[in-house]
Amino acid sequence: MGIREYFERLLHDTPDNANAIEYEHNWWTWGKLRSCTNMLEKSLAEAGIKSLARIGLILENRPEHVATLLKLLATSRTTVMLNALQPVTRLIEDIQRLDIKILIGSTTLFANENLLNVIIKNTLIFKLNHLGEPNLIGGKADVNTIDNLDIAVEIPTSGTTGTPKHITLSYEQLDKALTGSGQIPKDNQLLTESVSLIAMPIVHISGLWGTLSALYTGRKMVLMPKFILEPWIEALERHKIRATFLVPTALHDLLNSNIAPERINSLKMITSGSTYCPPVLIEQLFIRYGIRVLMTYGATEFAGAIAGWNYGSCSQ
């Protein structure tokens, strides 16, 4: 079962009271996420937006943004992912360069008049508040439709090897990447008790990968607005998380913090990538905390990692 069908099943069959995403110590249930996705579908339909329209989404690490992405993928739409963390001038350039006619972003972001005044004339805009309610605020209903029905996302590259650019990833690529890495539902279970910790921006491939794999395997999520060491450690302690992902700079933060090992003794492995990680850093983390750091090699264009260590091979 591909992600489109599986995500549609999640939105249809999960119990309303089942926990889905913990955000700043508060749980969003599947019922609350489903309410967000239903409101989005209704708003798009009322605006006359067909299923073949490309939709821009200015992504933030927030539950209502995960719900929006989940709905767009479940309904086979193409999502143009935009980085809310970049300067407004660059965001405007991206919106214009990518010829985005329909745009979803947070109410807080669109409070910036410099952004709103430039794009509102040529873009249909939905402001998404923190309850997940989309509010249409104007613009034209002109759309640019997709030619390839299999395109899932247009996602920005990380920029580690040059100027960031948007590349396309198909539903088939995402399906193969998930199944090829073993990120598949177990025993036909829709939901599990396992918890994933997402601290990387979901607008980039590492954060997107963590989010999609958690959804696809039915794991609950602890979603952080951004990586901050102490809240990250508190989440590890609270949920006894055994595996997660961090970039090398965050690994440096962890090592330099001198956190007491017993606070993170549930953590057995950290997958890392996106840039070079010194071997001495990997060794020091293992000596101090007994944590295996598993390096991966990949790129946004590959839908994530294509080579790397697993826990078994690294332990030998």
Summary of the structure (lengths in Angstrom):
residues: 316
radius of gyration: 19.5
end to end distance: 34.0
largest distance: 60.1
contacts: 1002
relative contact order: 0.11
helix: 40%
strand: 24%
